[in-house]
Amino acid sequence: MKRILLGAGLGLVAAMVMAAPANAAKTLVYCSEGSPENFNPQMNTTGTSFDVALPVYNNLVQFERGGTKVIPALAESWTVSDDGLVYTFKLRSGVKFHAGRDFSPSRDFNADDVLFSFNRMWLKDHPYHAVSGGEYDYFNDMAMPELLKSIEKVDDLTIRITLNTVEAPFIANLAMPFAAIFSAEYADALLKKGTPERLDHAPIGTGPFQFVAYQKDAVIRYKAFEQYWDGKQPIDNLVFAITPDAAVRYAKLKAGECHVVPYPNPADIAAMQQDPAITVMEQEGLNVGYFAFNTTKAPYDDVRVRRALNMAVDKKAIIEAVFQGAGKPAKNPIPPTMWSYNDTIQDYPYDPEKAKRLLAEAGFPNGFETDLWAMPVQRPYNPNAKRMAEMIQADLAKVGVRAKIVTMEWGEYRKRLQQGDHQTALFGWTGDNGDPDNFLHVLLGCEAARAGGSNVAKWCNEEFNNLVLQAKRTTDIAARTKLYQQAQVIFKEEAPWLPVAHSLVHMALSPKVVGYKMDPFGIHRFHGVDMKE
């Protein structure tokens, strides 16, 4: 059956590639692990959806390829006032927008596009705010509506952003996918036609690649943008072949039909490393995979139950079986490679008998029934959520907790999880900007505990929240470190998650691929990548 599916998928990709212009010399095929929710990075929090938007858009600033240093992009320079509240951006001149099937730009990028892009997320009366559902989870989870005081157009090539409070990671935040810059002219044209939602599904940007076509759950095709402000890309065509099964991705790579493959099965990595026709890249992931408890629902509103389940699960056995040498135990919500990691914290021991006693103390001497949500796709922080869920289910049964495993399509899973429909769930995170705030505030802060927010434990602890807010509002690294380390102690005591693992991330490539760099934030960028003949 796998052979039939593989052949069908390869035929579809081949057909899409052959449809490219005759003078197209180089095509790179990326075997992506899933389908995007849409093509608007303002509305998503998953790497799968960020990946498809990255070729199309630019931000005011960006991270250097393969690193965490912030460098100029659509803003060629910026200044910050002495009080840390006013940021003035000098915009790059002569930047061209893509054209689309029903849109041709009449002007270059300017300050109006920056205003449109941020005001859509910020202003509830903006004509685009409610389009496509109007959910801007990252923007809201990072408390941007409260942080921003004003965004002003000084002139066509100057933007001034004023904050209400100091925000230490602000510039790094602007390099994240949610801060992508859209075409205000394209948005206006679609609004007049009565089709504003096309902005989110037929993307137009200033990025290195121009969107061509999307066949749902099958193929996404891009072409290099000839007028890209930083120069035309070495490859002419970029194809995303949507291939959820890791074994099929591996087969396509060996057959030469895919050139870059993410998230290989851990069991296949050794064979890949021994194959001269495959290049394997690896790096320690800036990530955490975790088992979250919905603290707004009984019995998980009782800290004794949450601590009991932390002691009921054999984390070491899970890491050996699921990660197979490519993961290390997690005890904190941030990875050990991140500054402010509190290594003095002691993890809960694996102790089923103590877990039983705690459950009895909480009023559950015979355990209880619960759901256990598991992702349907591989993620950098969890290569096999189904297997992990089965092992957790077996461990919980030993202490009397009867768990029913629940799964669903990835986009629906994330949406319902963020709404808080679950009791317990497997989830995870890969950092987006190298700052602890991106884990501690975005995943565990009170703002993010709202329905739709990224705090899927729906946990709001005022003491914890105050510490992470204080840390955001000072630029002193020593002071921020102390605050974050205190916050991690509270997290451990309150146990809204069972942190499972930090993974080693692998990418498998054809030797034909030149210049690909793994991204520390777990997304996949093809700017600057070439292909050997």
ZINORBEL-V246299 format. One line per field, one symbol per residue. burial: # if it has 9 or more other ideal C-beta (glycine too) atoms within 8 Angstrom, else .. Layout:
burial=???
This chain:
burial=.#..##..##.###.##..#...#.###################.###################...#.#.####..#......########..####.#..#.#..###############...#.##.##...#########..##..#.#...#######..######################.###....#..#############..##...#######..##...###########..##########.##########.##..#.....#.##...###########...##.#.##########.#..##.####.##.##.####..#.###..#....#.#.###.###.#.#..##.########################.###.#####.###..#..##.###.#.##########.#################...#######.#..##.########....###.##########.##################.##.#.#######.######..
